[in-house]
Amino acid sequence: MQSQERQWEIGELIHRRTDLSTFVIHWTRDSDASPARENLLSILKGARIVAQTPMGAAVNALRMQSVSEDRETALDSQRVVCFTEAPLEQAWSFVAYIHGRQVQFQPYGLAFTKRRARLLGINPVWYVDMTRGGGHDWLIKDVWSLVEKAIESGLSAFPKHPIARIAPFVEGMGTWSDDPRDRKEFWWEREWRHTGDLTFSLEEAAVIFCPEEDMAAFEKIASPGRVPSPGELARHVPLIDPRWGLEHIIATLAGVPEDDIDSV
């Protein structure tokens, strides 16, 4: 089991990637109202993930505008549920402590297969190089220009504009600025998004992430030993501690009995 106290080097994280299997992963975070654990329990019981506002192209353009209309009306079109495309065996790198990381994920989340994600309307984000010099930023400038023109026609009308359907899936990325909006902590992974709240059948989840010491609480939701009530799992969804090693994850997914797994 990996220690969360260790400071991992970025180079080590990249070289550990093996692409055993790739999923679309959603990590829950601590919020003002409740910790990540309670947020994940709420998601699983309600089979619904509430959308948030990302730092996408349209949001950046909105920040640059000095207008007096209701900004929340326009931002409604930018509320999405964010996922990361990653191999399950790399999940530990998201919850490990990394020096300088701006967002610390807790070991709570769930994953869908990429095929299931597509069926649920979850789509990849298109990253555009916006590094100044050499004409790298030509495309992102055009996207922002379209967003700004749509905003100029009135923020209340922006959510209905065609560019509002595209902007949540376009993300600028470059090395020329110290502004954190221009950089991605997990830039070597692909981000996926779903516009608006995501409702799903709990049967569609491929994996539930939670710490080993906290699995009893989540097992009550994932238990296949009884007829499920509305909002409960009809089949057993594997419970995985993202801090586990590769062999432990594989054995769990393969259905090897816990007593037969050497977790040392």
CYANA upper distance limits for C-alpha pairs under 8 A (distance plus 0.5 A):
  1 MET  CA    243 ARG  CA      6.07
  1 MET  CA    244 TRP  CA      5.22
  1 MET  CA    245 GLY  CA      6.25
  1 MET  CA    263 SER  CA      7.85
  1 MET  CA    264 VAL  CA      7.98
  2 GLN  CA     92 TRP  CA      7.70
  2 GLN  CA     96 ALA  CA      8.28
  2 GLN  CA    243 ARG  CA      5.84
  2 GLN  CA    244 TRP  CA      7.03
  2 GLN  CA    245 GLY  CA      7.67
  3 SER  CA     96 ALA  CA      7.64
  3 SER  CA    243 ARG  CA      8.08
  4 GLN  CA     95 VAL  CA      7.51
  4 GLN  CA     96 ALA  CA      5.02
  4 GLN  CA     97 TYR  CA      5.71
  5 GLU  CA     96 ALA  CA      7.70
  5 GLU  CA     97 TYR  CA      6.27
  6 ARG  CA     96 ALA  CA      7.79
  6 ARG  CA     97 TYR  CA      6.71
  6 ARG  CA     98 ILE  CA      8.08
  7 GLN  CA     96 ALA  CA      8.20
  7 GLN  CA     97 TYR  CA      6.17
  7 GLN  CA     98 ILE  CA      5.45
  7 GLN  CA     99 HIS  CA      6.43
  8 TRP  CA     12 GLU  CA      7.33
  8 TRP  CA     13 LEU  CA      7.55
  8 TRP  CA     96 ALA  CA      8.03
  8 TRP  CA     97 TYR  CA      7.54
  8 TRP  CA     98 ILE  CA      5.92
  8 TRP  CA     99 HIS  CA      8.01
  9 GLU  CA     13 LEU  CA      7.03
  9 GLU  CA     98 ILE  CA      7.78
 10 ILE  CA     14 ILE  CA      6.91
 11 GLY  CA     15 HIS  CA      6.80
 12 GLU  CA     16 ARG  CA      6.66
 13 LEU  CA     17 ARG  CA      7.46
 13 LEU  CA     93 SER  CA      7.23
 14 ILE  CA    188 TRP  CA      8.39
 16 ARG  CA     90 GLN  CA      8.07
 17 ARG  CA     87 PRO  CA      8.21
 17 ARG  CA     89 GLU  CA      8.42
 17 ARG  CA     90 GLN  CA      6.92
 18 THR  CA     87 PRO  CA      8.19
 18 THR  CA     89 GLU  CA      8.49
 19 ASP  CA     86 ALA  CA      8.39
 19 ASP  CA     87 PRO  CA      5.94
 20 LEU  CA     87 PRO  CA      6.74
 20 LEU  CA     88 LEU  CA      8.20
 20 LEU  CA     89 GLU  CA      7.73
 21 SER  CA     86 ALA  CA      8.47
 21 SER  CA     87 PRO  CA      5.48
 21 SER  CA     88 LEU  CA      7.00
 21 SER  CA     89 GLU  CA      8.46
 22 THR  CA     85 GLU  CA      7.04
 22 THR  CA     86 ALA  CA      5.67
 22 THR  CA     87 PRO  CA      4.58
 22 THR  CA     88 LEU  CA      7.05
 22 THR  CA    113 THR  CA      7.90
 22 THR  CA    114 LYS  CA      8.00
 23 PHE  CA     85 GLU  CA      6.09
 23 PHE  CA     86 ALA  CA      6.08
 23 PHE  CA     87 PRO  CA      6.47
 23 PHE  CA     88 LEU  CA      7.33
 23 PHE  CA    111 ALA  CA      6.68
 23 PHE  CA    112 PHE  CA      6.32
 23 PHE  CA    113 THR  CA      5.33
 23 PHE  CA    114 LYS  CA      6.17
 24 VAL  CA     83 PHE  CA      6.35
 24 VAL  CA     84 THR  CA      5.95
 24 VAL  CA     85 GLU  CA      5.00
 24 VAL  CA     86 ALA  CA      6.97
 24 VAL  CA    111 ALA  CA      5.94
 24 VAL  CA    112 PHE  CA      5.74
 24 VAL  CA    113 THR  CA      6.54
 24 VAL  CA    114 LYS  CA      6.39
 24 VAL  CA    117 ALA  CA      7.48
 24 VAL  CA    192 TRP  CA      7.86
 25 ILE  CA     83 PHE  CA      5.64
 25 ILE  CA     84 THR  CA      5.62
 25 ILE  CA     85 GLU  CA      6.74
 25 ILE  CA     86 ALA  CA      7.54
 25 ILE  CA    109 GLY  CA      7.68
 25 ILE  CA    110 LEU  CA      6.37
 25 ILE  CA    111 ALA  CA      4.73
 25 ILE  CA    112 PHE  CA      6.99
 26 HIS  CA     82 CYS  CA      7.15
 26 HIS  CA     83 PHE  CA      5.20
 26 HIS  CA     84 THR  CA      7.10
 26 HIS  CA    109 GLY  CA      5.99
 26 HIS  CA    110 LEU  CA      6.03
 26 HIS  CA    111 ALA  CA      6.65
 27 TRP  CA     83 PHE  CA      8.07
 27 TRP  CA    105 PHE  CA      7.38
 27 TRP  CA    106 GLN  CA      7.96
 27 TRP  CA    107 PRO  CA      8.11
 27 TRP  CA    108 TYR  CA      6.47
 27 TRP  CA    109 GLY  CA      4.70
 27 TRP  CA    110 LEU  CA      7.19
 28 THR  CA     36 ALA  CA      5.72
 28 THR  CA     37 ARG  CA      8.12
 28 THR  CA     39 ASN  CA      7.00
 28 THR  CA     40 LEU  CA      6.58
 28 THR  CA    105 PHE  CA      7.94
 28 THR  CA    106 GLN  CA      7.60
 28 THR  CA    108 TYR  CA      6.31
 28 THR  CA    109 GLY  CA      5.87
 29 ARG  CA     35 PRO  CA      7.36
 29 ARG  CA     36 ALA  CA      5.00
 29 ARG  CA     39 ASN  CA      7.97
 29 ARG  CA    105 PHE  CA      6.73
 29 ARG  CA    106 GLN  CA      6.86
 29 ARG  CA    108 TYR  CA      8.40
 30 ASP  CA     34 SER  CA      6.75
 30 ASP  CA     35 PRO  CA      4.70
 30 ASP  CA     36 ALA  CA      4.88
 30 ASP  CA     37 ARG  CA      8.44
 30 ASP  CA     39 ASN  CA      8.17
 30 ASP  CA    106 GLN  CA      8.26
 31 SER  CA     35 PRO  CA      6.37
 31 SER  CA     36 ALA  CA      7.62
 34 SER  CA     38 GLU  CA      6.63
 34 SER  CA     39 ASN  CA      7.00
 35 PRO  CA     39 ASN  CA      6.80
 36 ALA  CA     40 LEU  CA      6.69
 36 ALA  CA    106 GLN  CA      7.03
 36 ALA  CA    108 TYR  CA      6.96
 37 ARG  CA     41 LEU  CA      6.87
 37 ARG  CA    108 TYR  CA      6.64
 38 GLU  CA     42 SER  CA      6.62
 39 ASN  CA     43 ILE  CA      6.75
 40 LEU  CA     44 LEU  CA      6.68
 40 LEU  CA    108 TYR  CA      7.05
 40 LEU  CA    109 GLY  CA      6.85
 41 LEU  CA     45 LYS  CA      6.60
 41 LEU  CA    218 PHE  CA      7.92
 42 SER  CA     46 GLY  CA      6.48
 43 ILE  CA     47 ALA  CA      5.88
 43 ILE  CA     48 ARG  CA      5.78
 43 ILE  CA     49 ILE  CA      6.25
 44 LEU  CA     48 ARG  CA      7.76
 44 LEU  CA    202 LEU  CA      7.28
 44 LEU  CA    221 ILE  CA      8.18
 44 LEU  CA    231 GLY  CA      8.25
 44 LEU  CA    232 GLU  CA      8.22
 45 LYS  CA    221 ILE  CA      7.94
 45 LYS  CA    231 GLY  CA      6.08
 45 LYS  CA    232 GLU  CA      6.83
 46 GLY  CA    231 GLY  CA      6.35
 47 ALA  CA    199 THR  CA      6.32
 47 ALA  CA    200 PHE  CA      6.02
 47 ALA  CA    201 SER  CA      6.63
 47 ALA  CA    202 LEU  CA      6.34
 47 ALA  CA    231 GLY  CA      6.89
 48 ARG  CA    197 ASP  CA      7.50
 48 ARG  CA    198 LEU  CA      6.04
 48 ARG  CA    199 THR  CA      4.87
 48 ARG  CA    200 PHE  CA      6.83
 49 ILE  CA     81 VAL  CA      7.47
 49 ILE  CA    197 ASP  CA      6.23
 49 ILE  CA    198 LEU  CA      5.60
 49 ILE  CA    199 THR  CA      7.02
 50 VAL  CA     81 VAL  CA      7.38
 50 VAL  CA    196 GLY  CA      7.98
 50 VAL  CA    197 ASP  CA      5.19
 50 VAL  CA    198 LEU  CA      7.12
 51 ALA  CA     79 ARG  CA      5.71
 51 ALA  CA     80 VAL  CA      4.98
 51 ALA  CA     81 VAL  CA      5.14
 51 ALA  CA    195 THR  CA      7.90
 51 ALA  CA    196 GLY  CA      5.78
 51 ALA  CA    197 ASP  CA      5.18
 51 ALA  CA    198 LEU  CA      7.74
 52 GLN  CA     79 ARG  CA      5.29
 52 GLN  CA     80 VAL  CA      5.82
 52 GLN  CA     81 VAL  CA      6.75
 53 THR  CA     59 VAL  CA      8.48
 53 THR  CA     75 LEU  CA      7.62
 53 THR  CA     76 ASP  CA      8.43
 53 THR  CA     78 GLN  CA      6.24
 53 THR  CA     79 ARG  CA      4.85
 53 THR  CA     80 VAL  CA      6.61
 54 PRO  CA     59 VAL  CA      7.77
 54 PRO  CA     78 GLN  CA      7.48
 54 PRO  CA     79 ARG  CA      7.29
 54 PRO  CA     80 VAL  CA      7.29
 54 PRO  CA     82 CYS  CA      8.45
 54 PRO  CA    168 PRO  CA      8.18
 55 MET  CA     59 VAL  CA      6.31
 55 MET  CA     60 ASN  CA      7.18
 55 MET  CA    171 GLU  CA      8.46
 55 MET  CA    181 ARG  CA      6.92
 56 GLY  CA     60 ASN  CA      6.75
 56 GLY  CA    167 ALA  CA      7.40
 56 GLY  CA    168 PRO  CA      6.35
 56 GLY  CA    169 PHE  CA      8.01
 56 GLY  CA    170 VAL  CA      7.03
 56 GLY  CA    171 GLU  CA      5.76
 56 GLY  CA    172 GLY  CA      7.89
 57 ALA  CA     61 ALA  CA      6.84
 57 ALA  CA    143 VAL  CA      8.10
 57 ALA  CA    144 TRP  CA      6.95
 57 ALA  CA    147 VAL  CA      8.48
 57 ALA  CA    167 ALA  CA      6.24
 57 ALA  CA    168 PRO  CA      7.47
 57 ALA  CA    170 VAL  CA      6.55
 57 ALA  CA    171 GLU  CA      6.14
 57 ALA  CA    172 GLY  CA      7.10
 58 ALA  CA     62 LEU  CA      6.62
 58 ALA  CA     78 GLN  CA      7.88
 58 ALA  CA    144 TRP  CA      7.50
 58 ALA  CA    147 VAL  CA      6.52
 58 ALA  CA    164 ALA  CA      7.95
 58 ALA  CA    167 ALA  CA      6.02
 58 ALA  CA    168 PRO  CA      7.54
 59 VAL  CA     63 ARG  CA      6.78
 59 VAL  CA     75 LEU  CA      7.74
 59 VAL  CA     78 GLN  CA      7.77
 60 ASN  CA     64 MET  CA      7.08
 61 ALA  CA     65 GLN  CA      7.07
 61 ALA  CA    144 TRP  CA      6.78
 61 ALA  CA    147 VAL  CA      7.22
 61 ALA  CA    148 GLU  CA      6.63
 62 LEU  CA     71 ARG  CA      8.36
 62 LEU  CA    148 GLU  CA      8.11
 62 LEU  CA    151 ILE  CA      8.14
 65 GLN  CA    148 GLU  CA      8.41
 69 GLU  CA    154 GLY  CA      8.23
 69 GLU  CA    155 LEU  CA      6.84
 69 GLU  CA    156 SER  CA      8.05
 70 ASP  CA     74 ALA  CA      7.88
 70 ASP  CA    155 LEU  CA      7.40
 70 ASP  CA    156 SER  CA      7.67
 71 ARG  CA     75 LEU  CA      6.70
 71 ARG  CA    155 LEU  CA      7.08
 72 GLU  CA     76 ASP  CA      6.63
 73 THR  CA     77 SER  CA      8.33
 73 THR  CA    155 LEU  CA      7.34
 73 THR  CA    156 SER  CA      6.27
 73 THR  CA    159 PRO  CA      8.02
 74 ALA  CA     78 GLN  CA      8.09
 74 ALA  CA    155 LEU  CA      5.78
 74 ALA  CA    156 SER  CA      6.47
 74 ALA  CA    157 ALA  CA      8.04
 74 ALA  CA    158 PHE  CA      6.14
 74 ALA  CA    159 PRO  CA      6.01
 75 LEU  CA     79 ARG  CA      7.20
 75 LEU  CA    159 PRO  CA      8.19
 76 ASP  CA    159 PRO  CA      7.52
 77 SER  CA    159 PRO  CA      5.45
 77 SER  CA    164 ALA  CA      6.81
 77 SER  CA    165 ARG  CA      8.03
 77 SER  CA    195 THR  CA      8.18
 77 SER  CA    196 GLY  CA      8.23
 78 GLN  CA    164 ALA  CA      7.85
 78 GLN  CA    167 ALA  CA      8.17
 78 GLN  CA    168 PRO  CA      6.27
 78 GLN  CA    195 THR  CA      7.63
 78 GLN  CA    196 GLY  CA      8.38
 79 ARG  CA    195 THR  CA      6.67
 79 ARG  CA    196 GLY  CA      5.96
 79 ARG  CA    197 ASP  CA      8.42
 80 VAL  CA    168 PRO  CA      7.94
 80 VAL  CA    193 ARG  CA      6.60
 80 VAL  CA    194 HIS  CA      5.78
 80 VAL  CA    195 THR  CA      4.86
 80 VAL  CA    196 GLY  CA      5.44
 80 VAL  CA    197 ASP  CA      7.30
 81 VAL  CA    193 ARG  CA      5.98
 81 VAL  CA    194 HIS  CA      5.59
 81 VAL  CA    195 THR  CA      7.06
 81 VAL  CA    196 GLY  CA      7.31
 81 VAL  CA    197 ASP  CA      7.15
 81 VAL  CA    198 LEU  CA      7.38
 82 CYS  CA    191 GLU  CA      7.57
 82 CYS  CA    192 TRP  CA      6.43
 82 CYS  CA    193 ARG  CA      5.13
 82 CYS  CA    194 HIS  CA      7.22
 83 PHE  CA    191 GLU  CA      6.20
 83 PHE  CA    192 TRP  CA      5.40
 83 PHE  CA    193 ARG  CA      6.46
 84 THR  CA    189 GLU  CA      7.27
 84 THR  CA    190 ARG  CA      6.44
 84 THR  CA    191 GLU  CA      4.99
 84 THR  CA    192 TRP  CA      6.38
 85 GLU  CA    189 GLU  CA      6.60
 85 GLU  CA    190 ARG  CA      5.67
 85 GLU  CA    191 GLU  CA      6.42
 85 GLU  CA    192 TRP  CA      7.42
 86 ALA  CA     90 GLN  CA      7.25
 86 ALA  CA     91 ALA  CA      7.89
 86 ALA  CA    189 GLU  CA      6.99
 86 ALA  CA    190 ARG  CA      8.10
 87 PRO  CA     91 ALA  CA      7.52
 88 LEU  CA    242 PRO  CA      8.36
 88 LEU  CA    249 ILE  CA      8.40
 89 GLU  CA    242 PRO  CA      8.37
 89 GLU  CA    245 GLY  CA      7.70
 89 GLU  CA    246 LEU  CA      5.87
 89 GLU  CA    249 ILE  CA      7.58
 90 GLN  CA     94 PHE  CA      8.07
 91 ALA  CA     95 VAL  CA      7.64
 91 ALA  CA    242 PRO  CA      5.66
 91 ALA  CA    243 ARG  CA      7.71
 92 TRP  CA     96 ALA  CA      6.47
 92 TRP  CA    242 PRO  CA      5.41
 92 TRP  CA    243 ARG  CA      5.14
 92 TRP  CA    244 TRP  CA      7.58
 94 PHE  CA    104 GLN  CA      8.39
 94 PHE  CA    105 PHE  CA      6.84
 95 VAL  CA    104 GLN  CA      7.28
 95 VAL  CA    105 PHE  CA      5.61
 95 VAL  CA    106 GLN  CA      6.25
 95 VAL  CA    107 PRO  CA      6.25
 95 VAL  CA    242 PRO  CA      7.89
 95 VAL  CA    243 ARG  CA      7.92
 96 ALA  CA    243 ARG  CA      8.34
 97 TYR  CA    101 ARG  CA      8.35
 97 TYR  CA    104 GLN  CA      7.74
101 ARG  CA    185 GLU  CA      7.55
102 GLN  CA    185 GLU  CA      8.32
107 PRO  CA    209 PHE  CA      6.97
107 PRO  CA    210 CYS  CA      6.00
107 PRO  CA    211 PRO  CA      6.66
107 PRO  CA    241 ASP  CA      7.65
107 PRO  CA    242 PRO  CA      6.69
107 PRO  CA    243 ARG  CA      8.15
108 TYR  CA    208 ILE  CA      8.22
108 TYR  CA    209 PHE  CA      5.54
108 TYR  CA    210 CYS  CA      5.18
108 TYR  CA    211 PRO  CA      7.83
109 GLY  CA    208 ILE  CA      6.55
109 GLY  CA    209 PHE  CA      5.36
109 GLY  CA    210 CYS  CA      7.36
110 LEU  CA    205 ALA  CA      7.33
110 LEU  CA    206 ALA  CA      7.96
110 LEU  CA    207 VAL  CA      6.01
110 LEU  CA    208 ILE  CA      4.89
110 LEU  CA    209 PHE  CA      6.04
111 ALA  CA    205 ALA  CA      6.50
111 ALA  CA    206 ALA  CA      6.02
111 ALA  CA    207 VAL  CA      5.64
111 ALA  CA    208 ILE  CA      7.09
111 ALA  CA    209 PHE  CA      8.49
112 PHE  CA    116 ARG  CA      6.63
112 PHE  CA    117 ALA  CA      6.47
112 PHE  CA    204 GLU  CA      7.49
112 PHE  CA    205 ALA  CA      5.65
112 PHE  CA    206 ALA  CA      5.45
112 PHE  CA    207 VAL  CA      7.52
113 THR  CA    117 ALA  CA      6.61
113 THR  CA    205 ALA  CA      8.40
113 THR  CA    206 ALA  CA      6.87
114 LYS  CA    118 ARG  CA      6.75
115 ARG  CA    119 LEU  CA      6.98
116 ARG  CA    120 LEU  CA      6.75
116 ARG  CA    204 GLU  CA      7.61
117 ALA  CA    121 GLY  CA      6.93
117 ALA  CA    122 ILE  CA      5.63
117 ALA  CA    123 ASN  CA      8.05
118 ARG  CA    122 ILE  CA      5.74
118 ARG  CA    123 ASN  CA      6.88
120 LEU  CA    200 PHE  CA      7.87
121 GLY  CA    194 HIS  CA      6.69
122 ILE  CA    192 TRP  CA      6.79
122 ILE  CA    193 ARG  CA      5.85
122 ILE  CA    194 HIS  CA      5.02
122 ILE  CA    195 THR  CA      8.34
123 ASN  CA    169 PHE  CA      8.12
123 ASN  CA    192 TRP  CA      5.72
123 ASN  CA    193 ARG  CA      5.93
123 ASN  CA    194 HIS  CA      6.89
124 PRO  CA    169 PHE  CA      7.39
124 PRO  CA    190 ARG  CA      7.52
124 PRO  CA    191 GLU  CA      6.41
124 PRO  CA    192 TRP  CA      4.57
124 PRO  CA    193 ARG  CA      6.80
125 VAL  CA    168 PRO  CA      8.25
125 VAL  CA    169 PHE  CA      4.93
125 VAL  CA    170 VAL  CA      6.25
125 VAL  CA    171 GLU  CA      7.26
125 VAL  CA    190 ARG  CA      7.63
125 VAL  CA    191 GLU  CA      6.04
125 VAL  CA    192 TRP  CA      5.85
125 VAL  CA    193 ARG  CA      7.20
126 TRP  CA    169 PHE  CA      6.30
126 TRP  CA    170 VAL  CA      5.34
126 TRP  CA    171 GLU  CA      6.64
127 TYR  CA    170 VAL  CA      6.54
127 TYR  CA    171 GLU  CA      5.41
127 TYR  CA    172 GLY  CA      6.41
127 TYR  CA    173 MET  CA      6.89
128 VAL  CA    137 ASP  CA      8.21
128 VAL  CA    139 LEU  CA      7.72
128 VAL  CA    140 ILE  CA      6.76
128 VAL  CA    170 VAL  CA      7.69
128 VAL  CA    171 GLU  CA      6.65
128 VAL  CA    172 GLY  CA      5.52
128 VAL  CA    173 MET  CA      6.36
129 ASP  CA    136 HIS  CA      6.45
129 ASP  CA    137 ASP  CA      6.52
129 ASP  CA    140 ILE  CA      8.03
129 ASP  CA    172 GLY  CA      6.70
129 ASP  CA    173 MET  CA      5.64
129 ASP  CA    174 GLY  CA      6.03
130 MET  CA    136 HIS  CA      6.13
130 MET  CA    137 ASP  CA      4.41
130 MET  CA    138 TRP  CA      7.99
130 MET  CA    139 LEU  CA      8.43
130 MET  CA    140 ILE  CA      6.79
130 MET  CA    172 GLY  CA      6.33
130 MET  CA    173 MET  CA      6.07
130 MET  CA    174 GLY  CA      5.44
131 THR  CA    136 HIS  CA      6.09
131 THR  CA    137 ASP  CA      6.30
131 THR  CA    173 MET  CA      7.82
131 THR  CA    174 GLY  CA      4.97
131 THR  CA    175 THR  CA      6.27
131 THR  CA    176 TRP  CA      6.07
132 ARG  CA    136 HIS  CA      6.63
132 ARG  CA    137 ASP  CA      6.56
132 ARG  CA    174 GLY  CA      8.46
132 ARG  CA    176 TRP  CA      6.94
133 GLY  CA    137 ASP  CA      8.36
137 ASP  CA    141 LYS  CA      6.66
138 TRP  CA    142 ASP  CA      7.07
139 LEU  CA    143 VAL  CA      6.93
140 ILE  CA    144 TRP  CA      6.65
140 ILE  CA    172 GLY  CA      6.94
141 LYS  CA    145 SER  CA      6.55
142 ASP  CA    146 LEU  CA      6.83
143 VAL  CA    147 VAL  CA      6.83
143 VAL  CA    167 ALA  CA      8.37
144 TRP  CA    148 GLU  CA      6.52
145 SER  CA    149 LYS  CA      6.69
146 LEU  CA    150 ALA  CA      6.74
146 LEU  CA    163 ILE  CA      7.52
147 VAL  CA    151 ILE  CA      6.75
147 VAL  CA    163 ILE  CA      6.86
147 VAL  CA    164 ALA  CA      8.02
147 VAL  CA    167 ALA  CA      8.19
148 GLU  CA    152 GLU  CA      6.66
149 LYS  CA    153 SER  CA      7.15
150 ALA  CA    154 GLY  CA      7.73
150 ALA  CA    155 LEU  CA      8.47
150 ALA  CA    158 PHE  CA      6.38
150 ALA  CA    161 HIS  CA      7.22
150 ALA  CA    163 ILE  CA      8.07
151 ILE  CA    155 LEU  CA      5.76
151 ILE  CA    157 ALA  CA      8.30
151 ILE  CA    158 PHE  CA      6.22
153 SER  CA    157 ALA  CA      7.57
153 SER  CA    158 PHE  CA      8.02
154 GLY  CA    158 PHE  CA      6.90
155 LEU  CA    159 PRO  CA      8.23
157 ALA  CA    161 HIS  CA      7.26
158 PHE  CA    164 ALA  CA      7.23
159 PRO  CA    164 ALA  CA      6.16
159 PRO  CA    165 ARG  CA      8.49
160 LYS  CA    164 ALA  CA      7.39
161 HIS  CA    165 ARG  CA      8.03
162 PRO  CA    166 ILE  CA      7.65
163 ILE  CA    167 ALA  CA      6.46
164 ALA  CA    168 PRO  CA      7.69
166 ILE  CA    170 VAL  CA      7.32
167 ALA  CA    171 GLU  CA      8.45
168 PRO  CA    193 ARG  CA      8.17
168 PRO  CA    195 THR  CA      7.89
169 PHE  CA    192 TRP  CA      8.48
169 PHE  CA    193 ARG  CA      7.49
172 GLY  CA    182 ASP  CA      6.72
173 MET  CA    182 ASP  CA      5.61
173 MET  CA    183 ARG  CA      6.13
173 MET  CA    184 LYS  CA      7.72
174 GLY  CA    182 ASP  CA      6.30
174 GLY  CA    183 ARG  CA      6.83
175 THR  CA    182 ASP  CA      8.01
175 THR  CA    183 ARG  CA      7.70
177 SER  CA    182 ASP  CA      7.11
178 ASP  CA    182 ASP  CA      8.07
179 ASP  CA    183 ARG  CA      7.86
180 PRO  CA    184 LYS  CA      8.04
183 ARG  CA    187 TRP  CA      8.12
194 HIS  CA    198 LEU  CA      7.32
200 PHE  CA    204 GLU  CA      7.57
201 SER  CA    205 ALA  CA      8.13
201 SER  CA    231 GLY  CA      8.37
202 LEU  CA    231 GLY  CA      7.74
202 LEU  CA    232 GLU  CA      7.31
202 LEU  CA    233 LEU  CA      5.99
202 LEU  CA    234 ALA  CA      8.35
203 GLU  CA    233 LEU  CA      6.18
203 GLU  CA    234 ALA  CA      6.71
203 GLU  CA    235 ARG  CA      6.84
203 GLU  CA    237 VAL  CA      7.95
205 ALA  CA    237 VAL  CA      7.42
206 ALA  CA    237 VAL  CA      6.88
206 ALA  CA    238 PRO  CA      7.74
207 VAL  CA    237 VAL  CA      6.32
207 VAL  CA    238 PRO  CA      5.71
207 VAL  CA    239 LEU  CA      6.66
207 VAL  CA    240 ILE  CA      7.45
208 ILE  CA    237 VAL  CA      7.19
208 ILE  CA    238 PRO  CA      6.72
208 ILE  CA    239 LEU  CA      5.46
208 ILE  CA    240 ILE  CA      6.72
209 PHE  CA    239 LEU  CA      6.38
209 PHE  CA    240 ILE  CA      5.47
209 PHE  CA    241 ASP  CA      6.07
209 PHE  CA    242 PRO  CA      6.65
210 CYS  CA    214 ASP  CA      7.08
210 CYS  CA    215 MET  CA      6.91
210 CYS  CA    218 PHE  CA      8.36
210 CYS  CA    239 LEU  CA      7.38
210 CYS  CA    240 ILE  CA      6.74
210 CYS  CA    241 ASP  CA      5.64
210 CYS  CA    242 PRO  CA      7.54
211 PRO  CA    215 MET  CA      6.95
211 PRO  CA    240 ILE  CA      8.03
211 PRO  CA    241 ASP  CA      5.29
211 PRO  CA    242 PRO  CA      7.78
211 PRO  CA    243 ARG  CA      8.20
212 GLU  CA    240 ILE  CA      7.96
212 GLU  CA    241 ASP  CA      5.98
214 ASP  CA    218 PHE  CA      7.73
215 MET  CA    219 GLU  CA      6.34
215 MET  CA    239 LEU  CA      7.64
216 ALA  CA    220 LYS  CA      7.17
217 ALA  CA    221 ILE  CA      8.02
218 PHE  CA    222 ALA  CA      6.86
218 PHE  CA    239 LEU  CA      8.45
219 GLU  CA    223 SER  CA      5.92
219 GLU  CA    239 LEU  CA      8.25
221 ILE  CA    232 GLU  CA      6.66
221 ILE  CA    233 LEU  CA      7.03
222 ALA  CA    232 GLU  CA      7.91
222 ALA  CA    233 LEU  CA      6.09
222 ALA  CA    235 ARG  CA      7.63
222 ALA  CA    236 HIS  CA      5.74
222 ALA  CA    237 VAL  CA      6.33
223 SER  CA    233 LEU  CA      7.84
223 SER  CA    235 ARG  CA      7.93
223 SER  CA    236 HIS  CA      6.33
224 PRO  CA    228 PRO  CA      8.31
224 PRO  CA    233 LEU  CA      7.87
224 PRO  CA    234 ALA  CA      7.00
224 PRO  CA    235 ARG  CA      5.80
224 PRO  CA    236 HIS  CA      5.69
227 VAL  CA    234 ALA  CA      7.70
228 PRO  CA    232 GLU  CA      5.87
228 PRO  CA    233 LEU  CA      6.65
228 PRO  CA    234 ALA  CA      6.06
233 LEU  CA    237 VAL  CA      8.15
238 PRO  CA    252 THR  CA      7.70
238 PRO  CA    253 LEU  CA      6.97
240 ILE  CA    244 TRP  CA      8.15
240 ILE  CA    249 ILE  CA      7.18
240 ILE  CA    252 THR  CA      7.92
244 TRP  CA    248 HIS  CA      6.67
244 TRP  CA    249 ILE  CA      6.98
244 TRP  CA    263 SER  CA      8.44
245 GLY  CA    249 ILE  CA      6.95
245 GLY  CA    263 SER  CA      8.44
246 LEU  CA    250 ILE  CA      6.74
247 GLU  CA    251 ALA  CA      6.61
248 HIS  CA    252 THR  CA      6.65
248 HIS  CA    261 ILE  CA      7.14
248 HIS  CA    262 ASP  CA      7.90
248 HIS  CA    263 SER  CA      6.82
249 ILE  CA    253 LEU  CA      6.73
250 ILE  CA    254 ALA  CA      6.59
251 ALA  CA    255 GLY  CA      6.81
251 ALA  CA    256 VAL  CA      5.78
251 ALA  CA    261 ILE  CA      7.41
252 THR  CA    256 VAL  CA      6.20
252 THR  CA    257 PRO  CA      8.16
252 THR  CA    258 GLU  CA      8.10
256 VAL  CA    260 ASP  CA      7.18
256 VAL  CA    261 ILE  CA      7.51
257 PRO  CA    261 ILE  CA      7.33
